[in-house]
Amino acid sequence: MSADFKLLPVKGKKENEKEDIGSLLRLFQSEYFTISMLIYYLNKKFKNEGINSYLVNKLYGISNDDIDFYITQLWFISFFL
């Protein structure tokens, strides 16, 4: 008995990164994305600067009353990271 095996192409790193960015964008745009999650992802180091820019722009759409609780975390991120 001989078995024929078919080699499947392996996805490259660039394709996986595009999938990760797409899934992050879906998360960021979902209704379940909270301010605390936004702060968490701002604190992470991403290779793609567009992710951080998107999150900072998303902060501008949040009311000041909602952001007041997170002022110390935002200050820390802006000065020490």
ZANUSE-893882 format. One record per residue: residue number from 1; residue in one letter; x, y, z of N, C-alpha, C, O, CB in turn. Coordinates in steps of 0.2 Angstrom, whole numbers, plus 2048, in hexadecimal, padded with zeros to 3 digits. Glycine has a CB too. Layout:
ZANUSE-893882
<rec n="NUM" res="A" n_xx="X" n_yy="Y" n_zz="Z" ca_xx="X" ca_yy="Y" ca_zz="Z" c_xx="X" c_yy="Y" c_zz="Z" o_xx="X" o_yy="Y" o_zz="Z" cb_xx="X" cb_yy="Y" cb_zz="Z"/>
...
***
This chain:
ZANUSE-893882
<rec n="1" res="M" n_xx="804" n_yy="7FA" n_zz="800" ca_xx="800" ca_yy="800" ca_zz="800" c_xx="804" c_yy="806" c_zz="800" o_xx="809" o_yy="807" o_zz="804" cb_xx="7FB" cb_yy="800" cb_zz="806"/>
<rec n="2" res="S" n_xx="803" n_yy="80B" n_zz="7FC" ca_xx="807" ca_yy="811" ca_zz="7FB" c_xx="802" c_yy="817" c_zz="7FD" o_xx="7FC" o_yy="816" o_zz="7FA" cb_xx="80A" cb_yy="812" cb_zz="7F5"/>
<rec n="3" res="A" n_xx="804" n_yy="81B" n_zz="801" ca_xx="7FF" ca_yy="821" ca_zz="802" c_xx="802" c_yy="827" c_zz="7FF" o_xx="808" o_yy="828" o_zz="7FF" cb_xx="7FF" cb_yy="822" cb_zz="80A"/>
<rec n="4" res="D" n_xx="7FE" n_yy="82B" n_zz="7FB" ca_xx="800" ca_yy="831" ca_zz="7F8" c_xx="7FF" c_yy="837" c_zz="7FD" o_xx="7F9" o_yy="838" o_zz="7FF" cb_xx="7FD" cb_yy="832" cb_zz="7F1"/>
<rec n="5" res="F" n_xx="804" n_yy="83A" n_zz="7FF" ca_xx="803" ca_yy="840" ca_zz="803" c_xx="803" c_yy="846" c_zz="7FF" o_xx="808" o_yy="847" o_zz="7FB" cb_xx="808" cb_yy="840" cb_zz="809"/>
<rec n="6" res="K" n_xx="7FF" n_yy="84B" n_zz="800" ca_xx="7FF" ca_yy="851" ca_zz="7FD" c_xx="802" c_yy="857" c_zz="802" o_xx="7FF" o_yy="857" o_zz="807" cb_xx="7F8" cb_yy="853" cb_zz="7FA"/>
<rec n="7" res="L" n_xx="807" n_yy="85A" n_zz="800" ca_xx="809" ca_yy="85F" ca_zz="804" c_xx="805" c_yy="866" c_zz="803" o_xx="804" o_yy="868" o_zz="7FE" cb_xx="811" cb_yy="861" cb_zz="802"/>
<rec n="8" res="L" n_xx="803" n_yy="868" n_zz="809" ca_xx="7FF" ca_yy="86E" ca_zz="809" c_xx="804" c_yy="874" c_zz="80A" o_xx="809" o_yy="874" o_zz="80E" cb_xx="7FA" cb_yy="86E" cb_zz="80E"/>
<rec n="9" res="P" n_xx="803" n_yy="87A" n_zz="807" ca_xx="807" ca_yy="880" ca_zz="808" c_xx="806" c_yy="882" c_zz="80F" o_xx="801" o_yy="883" o_zz="812" cb_xx="805" cb_yy="885" cb_zz="803"/>
<rec n="10" res="V" n_xx="80C" n_yy="884" n_zz="812" ca_xx="80C" ca_yy="887" ca_zz="819" c_xx="80B" c_yy="88E" c_zz="818" o_xx="80E" o_yy="892" o_zz="814" cb_xx="812" cb_yy="885" cb_zz="81D"/>
<rec n="11" res="K" n_xx="807" n_yy="891" n_zz="81C" ca_xx="805" ca_yy="898" ca_zz="81C" c_xx="80C" c_yy="89C" c_zz="81F" o_xx="80F" o_yy="89A" o_zz="823" cb_xx="7FF" cb_yy="89A" cb_zz="820"/>
<rec n="12" res="G" n_xx="80D" n_yy="8A1" n_zz="81B" ca_xx="813" ca_yy="8A5" ca_zz="81D" c_xx="811" c_yy="8A9" c_zz="823" o_xx="80C" o_yy="8AA" o_zz="825" cb_xx="815" cb_yy="8A9" cb_zz="818"/>
<rec n="13" res="K" n_xx="816" n_yy="8AC" n_zz="826" ca_xx="816" ca_yy="8B0" ca_zz="82C" c_xx="811" c_yy="8B7" c_zz="82B" o_xx="80E" o_yy="8B9" o_zz="82F" cb_xx="81C" cb_yy="8B2" cb_zz="82F"/>
<rec n="14" res="K" n_xx="812" n_yy="8B9" n_zz="825" ca_xx="80F" ca_yy="8BF" ca_zz="823" c_xx="807" c_yy="8BE" c_zz="823" o_xx="803" o_yy="8C2" o_zz="825" cb_xx="811" cb_yy="8C2" cb_zz="81C"/>
<rec n="15" res="E" n_xx="805" n_yy="8B8" n_zz="820" ca_xx="7FE" ca_yy="8B7" ca_zz="820" c_xx="7FB" c_yy="8B6" c_zz="827" o_xx="7F6" o_yy="8B8" o_zz="828" cb_xx="7FD" cb_yy="8B1" cb_zz="81C"/>
<rec n="16" res="N" n_xx="7FF" n_yy="8B3" n_zz="82B" ca_xx="7FC" ca_yy="8B2" ca_zz="832" c_xx="7FC" c_yy="8B9" c_zz="836" o_xx="7F7" o_yy="8BA" o_zz="839" cb_xx="801" cb_yy="8AE" cb_zz="836"/>
<rec n="17" res="E" n_xx="801" n_yy="8BE" n_zz="834" ca_xx="800" ca_yy="8C4" ca_zz="837" c_xx="7FA" c_yy="8C8" c_zz="835" o_xx="7F7" o_yy="8CC" o_zz="838" cb_xx="807" cb_yy="8C8" cb_zz="836"/>
<rec n="18" res="K" n_xx="7F8" n_yy="8C7" n_zz="82E" ca_xx="7F2" ca_yy="8CB" ca_zz="82B" c_xx="7EC" c_yy="8C8" c_zz="82F" o_xx="7E8" o_yy="8CC" o_zz="830" cb_xx="7F2" cb_yy="8CA" cb_zz="824"/>
<rec n="19" res="E" n_xx="7EC" n_yy="8C1" n_zz="830" ca_xx="7E6" ca_yy="8BE" ca_zz="833" c_xx="7E6" c_yy="8C1" c_zz="83A" o_xx="7E0" o_yy="8C2" o_zz="83D" cb_xx="7E7" cb_yy="8B7" cb_zz="833"/>
<rec n="20" res="D" n_xx="7EB" n_yy="8C2" n_zz="83E" ca_xx="7EB" ca_yy="8C4" ca_zz="845" c_xx="7E9" c_yy="8CB" c_zz="845" o_xx="7E5" o_yy="8CD" o_zz="849" cb_xx="7F2" cb_yy="8C4" cb_zz="848"/>
<rec n="21" res="I" n_xx="7EB" n_yy="8CF" n_zz="840" ca_xx="7E9" ca_yy="8D6" ca_zz="840" c_xx="7E1" c_yy="8D7" c_zz="83F" o_xx="7DE" o_yy="8DB" o_zz="841" cb_xx="7ED" cb_yy="8DA" cb_zz="83B"/>
<rec n="22" res="G" n_xx="7DF" n_yy="8D3" n_zz="83A" ca_xx="7D8" ca_yy="8D2" ca_zz="839" c_xx="7D4" c_yy="8D0" c_zz="83F" o_xx="7CE" o_yy="8D3" o_zz="840" cb_xx="7D7" cb_yy="8CE" cb_zz="833"/>
<rec n="23" res="S" n_xx="7D6" n_yy="8CC" n_zz="842" ca_xx="7D2" ca_yy="8C9" ca_zz="848" c_xx="7D3" c_yy="8CF" c_zz="84E" o_xx="7CE" o_yy="8D0" o_zz="851" cb_xx="7D5" cb_yy="8C3" cb_zz="84B"/>
<rec n="24" res="L" n_xx="7D8" n_yy="8D2" n_zz="84E" ca_xx="7D9" ca_yy="8D8" ca_zz="853" c_xx="7D4" c_yy="8DD" c_zz="851" o_xx="7D0" o_yy="8E0" o_zz="856" cb_xx="7E0" cb_yy="8DA" cb_zz="854"/>
<rec n="25" res="L" n_xx="7D3" n_yy="8DF" n_zz="84B" ca_xx="7CF" ca_yy="8E4" ca_zz="849" c_xx="7C8" c_yy="8E2" c_zz="84A" o_xx="7C4" o_yy="8E7" o_zz="84C" cb_xx="7D0" cb_yy="8E6" cb_zz="841"/>
<rec n="26" res="R" n_xx="7C6" n_yy="8DC" n_zz="849" ca_xx="7BF" ca_yy="8DA" ca_zz="84B" c_xx="7BE" c_yy="8DA" c_zz="852" o_xx="7B8" o_yy="8DC" o_zz="854" cb_xx="7BE" cb_yy="8D3" cb_zz="848"/>
<rec n="27" res="L" n_xx="7C3" n_yy="8D9" n_zz="856" ca_xx="7C2" ca_yy="8D9" ca_zz="85D" c_xx="7C1" c_yy="8E1" c_zz="85F" o_xx="7BD" o_yy="8E3" o_zz="863" cb_xx="7C8" cb_yy="8D6" cb_zz="861"/>
<rec n="28" res="F" n_xx="7C5" n_yy="8E5" n_zz="85C" ca_xx="7C5" ca_yy="8EC" ca_zz="85E" c_xx="7BF" c_yy="8EF" c_zz="85C" o_xx="7BC" o_yy="8F4" o_zz="85F" cb_xx="7CB" cb_yy="8F0" cb_zz="85B"/>
<rec n="29" res="Q" n_xx="7BB" n_yy="8ED" n_zz="857" ca_xx="7B5" ca_yy="8F0" ca_zz="854" c_xx="7AF" c_yy="8ED" c_zz="857" o_xx="7A9" o_yy="8EF" o_zz="856" cb_xx="7B5" cb_yy="8EF" cb_zz="84D"/>
<rec n="30" res="S" n_xx="7B0" n_yy="8E7" n_zz="85B" ca_xx="7AA" ca_yy="8E4" ca_zz="85E" c_xx="7A7" c_yy="8E8" c_zz="864" o_xx="7AA" o_yy="8EC" o_zz="867" cb_xx="7AC" cb_yy="8DD" cb_zz="861"/>
<rec n="31" res="E" n_xx="7A1" n_yy="8E6" n_zz="865" ca_xx="79E" ca_yy="8EA" ca_zz="86B" c_xx="7A0" c_yy="8E8" c_zz="872" o_xx="79E" o_yy="8EB" o_zz="877" cb_xx="796" cb_yy="8E8" cb_zz="86A"/>
<rec n="32" res="Y" n_xx="7A4" n_yy="8E2" n_zz="872" ca_xx="7A6" ca_yy="8E0" ca_zz="878" c_xx="7AD" c_yy="8E2" c_zz="87A" o_xx="7B0" o_yy="8E1" o_zz="880" cb_xx="7A7" cb_yy="8D8" cb_zz="878"/>
<rec n="33" res="F" n_xx="7B0" n_yy="8E7" n_zz="876" ca_xx="7B7" ca_yy="8E9" ca_zz="877" c_xx="7B6" c_yy="8EF" c_zz="87C" o_xx="7B2" o_yy="8F4" o_zz="87A" cb_xx="7BA" cb_yy="8EC" cb_zz="870"/>
<rec n="34" res="T" n_xx="7B9" n_yy="8EF" n_zz="882" ca_xx="7B8" ca_yy="8F4" ca_zz="887" c_xx="7BE" c_yy="8F8" c_zz="888" o_xx="7C3" o_yy="8F7" o_zz="884" cb_xx="7B7" cb_yy="8F0" cb_zz="88E"/>
<rec n="35" res="I" n_xx="7BE" n_yy="8FD" n_zz="88C" ca_xx="7C3" ca_yy="902" ca_zz="88D" c_xx="7C9" c_yy="8FE" c_zz="890" o_xx="7CF" o_yy="900" o_zz="88E" cb_xx="7C1" cb_yy="908" cb_zz="891"/>
<rec n="36" res="S" n_xx="7C8" n_yy="8FA" n_zz="895" ca_xx="7CD" ca_yy="8F6" ca_zz="898" c_xx="7D1" c_yy="8F2" c_zz="893" o_xx="7D7" o_yy="8F1" o_zz="893" cb_xx="7CA" cb_yy="8F2" cb_zz="89E"/>
<rec n="37" res="M" n_xx="7CD" n_yy="8EF" n_zz="88E" ca_xx="7D1" ca_yy="8EB" ca_zz="889" c_xx="7D5" c_yy="8F0" c_zz="884" o_xx="7DA" o_yy="8EE" o_zz="882" cb_xx="7CB" cb_yy="8E7" cb_zz="885"/>
<rec n="38" res="L" n_xx="7D2" n_yy="8F6" n_zz="883" ca_xx="7D6" ca_yy="8FA" ca_zz="87F" c_xx="7DC" c_yy="8FC" c_zz="882" o_xx="7E2" o_yy="8FD" o_zz="87F" cb_xx="7D2" cb_yy="901" cb_zz="87E"/>
<rec n="39" res="I" n_xx="7DC" n_yy="8FD" n_zz="889" ca_xx="7E2" ca_yy="8FF" ca_zz="88D" c_xx="7E7" c_yy="8F9" c_zz="88D" o_xx="7ED" o_yy="8FA" o_zz="88C" cb_xx="7E0" cb_yy="901" cb_zz="894"/>
<rec n="40" res="Y" n_xx="7E5" n_yy="8F3" n_zz="88D" ca_xx="7E9" ca_yy="8ED" ca_zz="88D" c_xx="7EC" c_yy="8ED" c_zz="886" o_xx="7F3" o_yy="8EC" o_zz="886" cb_xx="7E5" cb_yy="8E7" cb_zz="88E"/>
<rec n="41" res="Y" n_xx="7E9" n_yy="8EE" n_zz="881" ca_xx="7EC" ca_yy="8ED" ca_zz="87A" c_xx="7F1" c_yy="8F3" c_zz="879" o_xx="7F5" o_yy="8F2" o_zz="875" cb_xx="7E7" cb_yy="8EC" cb_zz="875"/>
<rec n="42" res="L" n_xx="7EF" n_yy="8F9" n_zz="87C" ca_xx="7F4" ca_yy="8FE" ca_zz="87B" c_xx="7FA" c_yy="8FD" c_zz="87E" o_xx="800" o_yy="8FF" o_zz="87C" cb_xx="7F1" cb_yy="905" cb_zz="87E"/>
<rec n="43" res="N" n_xx="7FA" n_yy="8F9" n_zz="884" ca_xx="800" ca_yy="8F8" ca_zz="888" c_xx="804" c_yy="8F2" c_zz="884" o_xx="80A" o_yy="8F2" o_zz="886" cb_xx="7FE" cb_yy="8F5" cb_zz="88E"/>
<rec n="44" res="K" n_xx="802" n_yy="8EF" n_zz="880" ca_xx="806" ca_yy="8E9" ca_zz="87C" c_xx="80A" c_yy="8ED" c_zz="877" o_xx="808" o_yy="8F2" o_zz="874" cb_xx="801" cb_yy="8E4" cb_zz="879"/>
<rec n="45" res="K" n_xx="80F" n_yy="8EA" n_zz="875" ca_xx="814" ca_yy="8EC" ca_zz="870" c_xx="812" c_yy="8E8" c_zz="86A" o_xx="813" o_yy="8E2" o_zz="869" cb_xx="81B" cb_yy="8EB" cb_zz="872"/>
<rec n="46" res="F" n_xx="810" n_yy="8EC" n_zz="865" ca_xx="80E" ca_yy="8E9" ca_zz="85E" c_xx="813" c_yy="8EC" c_zz="859" o_xx="816" o_yy="8F1" o_zz="85A" cb_xx="807" cb_yy="8EC" cb_zz="85C"/>
<rec n="47" res="K" n_xx="815" n_yy="8E7" n_zz="855" ca_xx="81A" ca_yy="8E9" ca_zz="84F" c_xx="816" c_yy="8EE" c_zz="84A" o_xx="81A" o_yy="8F2" o_zz="847" cb_xx="81C" cb_yy="8E3" cb_zz="84C"/>
<rec n="48" res="N" n_xx="810" n_yy="8ED" n_zz="84A" ca_xx="80C" ca_yy="8F2" ca_zz="845" c_xx="80A" c_yy="8F8" c_zz="849" o_xx="806" o_yy="8F7" o_zz="84D" cb_xx="806" cb_yy="8EE" cb_zz="842"/>
<rec n="49" res="E" n_xx="80C" n_yy="8FE" n_zz="847" ca_xx="80A" ca_yy="904" ca_zz="84A" c_xx="803" c_yy="906" c_zz="849" o_xx="800" o_yy="90A" o_zz="84D" cb_xx="80F" cb_yy="909" cb_zz="848"/>
<rec n="50" res="G" n_xx="800" n_yy="903" n_zz="844" ca_xx="7F9" ca_yy="905" ca_zz="842" c_xx="7F4" c_yy="903" c_zz="847" o_xx="7EF" o_yy="906" o_zz="849" cb_xx="7F7" cb_yy="902" cb_zz="83C"/>
<rec n="51" res="I" n_xx="7F6" n_yy="8FD" n_zz="84B" ca_xx="7F2" ca_yy="8FB" ca_zz="850" c_xx="7F2" c_yy="900" c_zz="856" o_xx="7EC" o_yy="901" o_zz="858" cb_xx="7F4" cb_yy="8F4" cb_zz="853"/>
<rec n="52" res="N" n_xx="7F7" n_yy="902" n_zz="858" ca_xx="7F7" ca_yy="907" ca_zz="85D" c_xx="7F4" c_yy="90D" c_zz="85B" o_xx="7F0" o_yy="911" o_zz="85F" cb_xx="7FF" cb_yy="909" cb_zz="860"/>
<rec n="53" res="S" n_xx="7F5" n_yy="910" n_zz="855" ca_xx="7F2" ca_yy="916" ca_zz="853" c_xx="7EA" c_yy="915" c_zz="853" o_xx="7E6" o_yy="919" o_zz="854" cb_xx="7F4" cb_yy="917" cb_zz="84B"/>
<rec n="54" res="Y" n_xx="7E8" n_yy="90F" n_zz="851" ca_xx="7E0" ca_yy="90E" ca_zz="851" c_xx="7DE" c_yy="90E" c_zz="858" o_xx="7D8" o_yy="911" o_zz="859" cb_xx="7DF" cb_yy="907" cb_zz="84E"/>
<rec n="55" res="L" n_xx="7E1" n_yy="90B" n_zz="85C" ca_xx="7DF" ca_yy="90B" ca_zz="863" c_xx="7DF" c_yy="912" c_zz="866" o_xx="7DA" o_yy="914" o_zz="86A" cb_xx="7E3" cb_yy="907" cb_zz="868"/>
<rec n="56" res="V" n_xx="7E4" n_yy="916" n_zz="865" ca_xx="7E4" ca_yy="91D" ca_zz="867" c_xx="7DE" c_yy="921" c_zz="864" o_xx="7DB" o_yy="925" o_zz="868" cb_xx="7EB" cb_yy="920" cb_zz="866"/>
<rec n="57" res="N" n_xx="7DD" n_yy="920" n_zz="85E" ca_xx="7D7" ca_yy="923" ca_zz="85B" c_xx="7D1" c_yy="921" c_zz="85E" o_xx="7CC" o_yy="925" o_zz="85E" cb_xx="7D7" cb_yy="922" cb_zz="853"/>
<rec n="58" res="K" n_xx="7D0" n_yy="91B" n_zz="860" ca_xx="7CA" ca_yy="919" ca_zz="863" c_xx="7C9" c_yy="91C" c_zz="86A" o_xx="7C4" o_yy="91D" o_zz="86C" cb_xx="7CB" cb_yy="911" cb_zz="864"/>
<rec n="59" res="L" n_xx="7CF" n_yy="91E" n_zz="86D" ca_xx="7CE" ca_yy="921" ca_zz="873" c_xx="7CB" c_yy="928" c_zz="873" o_xx="7C7" o_yy="92A" o_zz="877" cb_xx="7D5" cb_yy="922" cb_zz="876"/>
<rec n="60" res="Y" n_xx="7CC" n_yy="92B" n_zz="86D" ca_xx="7C8" ca_yy="932" ca_zz="86C" c_xx="7C1" c_yy="931" c_zz="86B" o_xx="7BD" o_yy="936" o_zz="86D" cb_xx="7CB" cb_yy="935" cb_zz="865"/>
<rec n="61" res="G" n_xx="7BE" n_yy="92C" n_zz="86A" ca_xx="7B7" ca_yy="92B" ca_zz="869" c_xx="7B4" c_yy="929" c_zz="870" o_xx="7AE" o_yy="928" o_zz="870" cb_xx="7B6" cb_yy="925" cb_zz="864"/>
<rec n="62" res="I" n_xx="7B8" n_yy="928" n_zz="875" ca_xx="7B5" ca_yy="926" ca_zz="87C" c_xx="7B4" c_yy="92D" c_zz="880" o_xx="7B8" o_yy="931" o_zz="880" cb_xx="7BA" cb_yy="921" cb_zz="87F"/>
<rec n="63" res="S" n_xx="7AE" n_yy="92D" n_zz="883" ca_xx="7AD" ca_yy="933" ca_zz="887" c_xx="7B2" c_yy="933" c_zz="88D" o_xx="7B5" o_yy="92F" o_zz="890" cb_xx="7A6" cb_yy="932" cb_zz="88A"/>
<rec n="64" res="N" n_xx="7B3" n_yy="93A" n_zz="88F" ca_xx="7B8" ca_yy="93B" ca_zz="895" c_xx="7B6" c_yy="938" c_zz="89B" o_xx="7BA" o_yy="935" o_zz="89F" cb_xx="7B8" cb_yy="943" cb_zz="896"/>
<rec n="65" res="D" n_xx="7AF" n_yy="937" n_zz="89D" ca_xx="7AD" ca_yy="934" ca_zz="8A3" c_xx="7AF" c_yy="92D" c_zz="8A3" o_xx="7B0" o_yy="92A" o_zz="8A8" cb_xx="7A5" cb_yy="935" cb_zz="8A3"/>
<rec n="66" res="D" n_xx="7AF" n_yy="929" n_zz="89D" ca_xx="7B1" ca_yy="922" ca_zz="89D" c_xx="7B8" c_yy="921" c_zz="89E" o_xx="7BA" o_yy="91C" o_zz="8A0" cb_xx="7AE" cb_yy="91F" cb_zz="897"/>
<rec n="67" res="I" n_xx="7BC" n_yy="926" n_zz="89B" ca_xx="7C3" ca_yy="926" ca_zz="89B" c_xx="7C6" c_yy="928" c_zz="8A2" o_xx="7CC" o_yy="926" o_zz="8A4" cb_xx="7C6" cb_yy="92A" cb_zz="896"/>
<rec n="68" res="D" n_xx="7C3" n_yy="92B" n_zz="8A6" ca_xx="7C6" ca_yy="92E" ca_zz="8AD" c_xx="7C9" c_yy="929" c_zz="8B1" o_xx="7CE" o_yy="92A" o_zz="8B4" cb_xx="7C0" cb_yy="932" cb_zz="8B0"/>
<rec n="69" res="F" n_xx="7C6" n_yy="923" n_zz="8B1" ca_xx="7C8" ca_yy="91D" ca_zz="8B5" c_xx="7CF" c_yy="91B" c_zz="8B3" o_xx="7D3" o_yy="918" o_zz="8B7" cb_xx="7C3" cb_yy="918" cb_zz="8B5"/>
<rec n="70" res="Y" n_xx="7D0" n_yy="91C" n_zz="8AD" ca_xx="7D6" ca_yy="919" ca_zz="8AA" c_xx="7DC" c_yy="91E" c_zz="8A8" o_xx="7E1" o_yy="91C" o_zz="8A5" cb_xx="7D5" cb_yy="916" cb_zz="8A3"/>
<rec n="71" res="I" n_xx="7DB" n_yy="924" n_zz="8AB" ca_xx="7E0" ca_yy="929" ca_zz="8AA" c_xx="7E7" c_yy="927" c_zz="8AC" o_xx="7EC" o_yy="928" o_zz="8A9" cb_xx="7DE" cb_yy="930" cb_zz="8AD"/>
<rec n="72" res="T" n_xx="7E8" n_yy="924" n_zz="8B2" ca_xx="7EE" ca_yy="922" ca_zz="8B4" c_xx="7F2" c_yy="91D" c_zz="8B0" o_xx="7F8" o_yy="91D" o_zz="8AF" cb_xx="7EE" cb_yy="91F" cb_zz="8BC"/>
<rec n="73" res="Q" n_xx="7EE" n_yy="918" n_zz="8AD" ca_xx="7F1" ca_yy="913" ca_zz="8A9" c_xx="7F3" c_yy="916" c_zz="8A2" o_xx="7F8" o_yy="915" o_zz="8A0" cb_xx="7EB" cb_yy="90E" cb_zz="8A8"/>
<rec n="74" res="L" n_xx="7EF" n_yy="91B" n_zz="8A0" ca_xx="7F1" ca_yy="91E" ca_zz="899" c_xx="7F7" c_yy="923" c_zz="89A" o_xx="7FB" o_yy="923" o_zz="896" cb_xx="7EB" cb_yy="923" cb_zz="897"/>
<rec n="75" res="W" n_xx="7F7" n_yy="926" n_zz="8A0" ca_xx="7FD" ca_yy="92A" ca_zz="8A1" c_xx="803" c_yy="925" c_zz="8A2" o_xx="809" o_yy="927" o_zz="89F" cb_xx="7FC" cb_yy="92E" cb_zz="8A8"/>
<rec n="76" res="F" n_xx="803" n_yy="920" n_zz="8A5" ca_xx="809" ca_yy="91B" ca_zz="8A6" c_xx="80B" c_yy="919" c_zz="89F" o_xx="811" o_yy="919" o_zz="89D" cb_xx="807" cb_yy="915" cb_zz="8AA"/>
<rec n="77" res="I" n_xx="806" n_yy="917" n_zz="89B" ca_xx="807" ca_yy="914" ca_zz="894" c_xx="80B" c_yy="91A" c_zz="890" o_xx="810" o_yy="918" o_zz="88C" cb_xx="801" cb_yy="912" cb_zz="890"/>
<rec n="78" res="S" n_xx="808" n_yy="920" n_zz="890" ca_xx="80B" ca_yy="925" ca_zz="88C" c_xx="812" c_yy="927" c_zz="88E" o_xx="816" o_yy="929" o_zz="88A" cb_xx="807" cb_yy="92B" cb_zz="88C"/>
<rec n="79" res="F" n_xx="814" n_yy="927" n_zz="894" ca_xx="81A" ca_yy="929" ca_zz="896" c_xx="820" c_yy="924" c_zz="897" o_xx="826" o_yy="925" o_zz="896" cb_xx="81A" cb_yy="92D" cb_zz="89D"/>
<rec n="80" res="F" n_xx="81E" n_yy="91E" n_zz="899" ca_xx="823" ca_yy="918" ca_zz="89B" c_xx="823" c_yy="913" c_zz="896" o_xx="827" o_yy="90E" o_zz="896" cb_xx="821" cb_yy="916" cb_zz="8A1"/>
<rec n="81" res="L" n_xx="81F" n_yy="913" n_zz="891" ca_xx="81F" ca_yy="90D" ca_zz="88C" c_xx="821" c_yy="910" c_zz="885" o_xx="822" o_yy="90C" o_zz="880" cb_xx="819" cb_yy="909" cb_zz="88B"/>
***
